Each structure stands twice: as structure tokens, then as C-alpha cells.
Amino acid sequence: MHEMSITLSMIDIVNDEMRKRGVERLERLKIRVGKLTAVEPQSLLFCFDVCTRDTPLEGARLDIEEVPISGTCMDCNEEFHLEGLLSLCPRCEGGRIEKISGNELDIVSMEVV
């Protein structure tokens, strides 16, 4: 389960930022997770709860925005959400698609006290 290592890395980043800013308590952490990352949001929530237990992060809410796979057709420049990795352009049915979203795994914001 790679969600555990991802969670531990996120917690390290959050703790470093909290230390730098002199804050002690995290209220909410917002992240973005792209569909192509193969990260299961429910597993990430579970790991976050387990890893923050008995720490200053315990009780913090983890908000996860799931980012769909989007692409741009390199033939007609149509931008669209892909149904699968081998989707065709809905406008021209071209197959030369450049993926522009779905790989995200970002910390968006932290709410601290």
C-alpha cells in the first residue's frame, strides 16, 4: 500500500511547515490527487487517521480533491476529460492526445491554529 508512504511524506512536509511558521495545531489539510496516480482516497484517509494519532495533527481533517484525467487533442486542440487512457477526441476522433491533468499529488493548503 503506497498510500502509507505518501501519507508519511505529507505529514513530514506539514510538520516542517508548521515548525517554520511557529504553529502547533493543524485543523485541515487540502490535497489534490489525480486519477493517474493510482492513489485510493479512502486508503489515504485511513492512513492519515492512523499516522496522525497521538500527534499535534490528530483530529485534523483531510480534504481530498480528485482530479480527473484531462487531455488536449493534438490534431484539433479540443480539451476534454478522458474516459480511459486510450480515449479518442470527442470532436475529431483523433488519437493523438496529450494528457494535461490526472498526475497531480499536491498539498493545496493547510489550515492551522
N, C-alpha and C positions, 0 to 999 in steps of 0.2 A: 504494500500500500504506500505509494509515493506521497499521498496526502499528508502523512505524518511528517516527512522530511520538509515538505513545503510549509506546513504549519510551524514547525520549529524555526525555519528560516524567517518566516514572517514575524514571529514572536521576537526573535533576535533583533530584527530591524526596528520593531516597535519599541522594544526596551531601550535600544540605543537612542532613538529619537526622544523618548521620554526623559532619559538621563540628560541629554543635551539641553533640553528645554526646562529642566527642573520641575517636571510634573510627576505625580505619584500614582495617578489612577486613570485607567482607560475606561471610557464609557462605551465607545463604539468604534469599530474598525470597519471601513468600507473597502471592499476589493472588487476587482473585475476579473472574471475567469472566462476565457474564450473556449468555445466548444472543441476546438482542435487540441487543447491541452490535455484532454483525457482526464481531467480532474473532476471527481464527483463532488458536487457541492455538499451533499448530505454527509459524505465522509469527511470533508473538510470541516464542517460544523462540529461533528463528533470529535475530531482530533483537537480542534480549538478548545472545546469544553474540557477535554481531558488534560491538555497541556497547560491550560491556564489555572487549573485547580490549585488552590493554596498559594497563589501568586498575586501581585498587585493587579493583574489583568483579570482575575476571576470575576465573573459576573458581567464582563464586557459583552456587548452584542456584536456579532459578526454579521455584517450585511454583505451578501454576495450578489453582484450583478452578473448575470450570464450573458456573454456576448456571442451572438450568432455568427456563423461563417458568412462573410460577405465577399463579393468579388466584383471585378470590373472586366467586362469583355474587351479583349484587346483588338477586336475587329470593329465594334460599333460604339465602344465606350459606355455601354449600359452598365450601371451599377445595380447589383441585386443581391438578395440573400440566397445562398446556395442550399439546396435540399440535401446534397451529399457531396462528396469530394469530386465526383465526376459529372457535375451538373453542366448542362448546356445553357447558353444565354437565352433568356426568355424572349428577347427581341429578334435576334438574327439566327438563333440556334447554333452559334459558333461554339467551338470547344476550347478556344484559347483564352482561358480565364486566369486572371491574376488575383490571388486571394489578398484581400486588404484588411480583413479582421477575422478573429477567431483564435488567434495565438496569444491573446492577452493573458497575463497573470500579474496584475498590478495592484499595489496598495493605492487607493484613491484618496482616502482621508482618514484622519484619526480625530475622535472627539475625546478630550482629556479633561481632568479636573485637577 
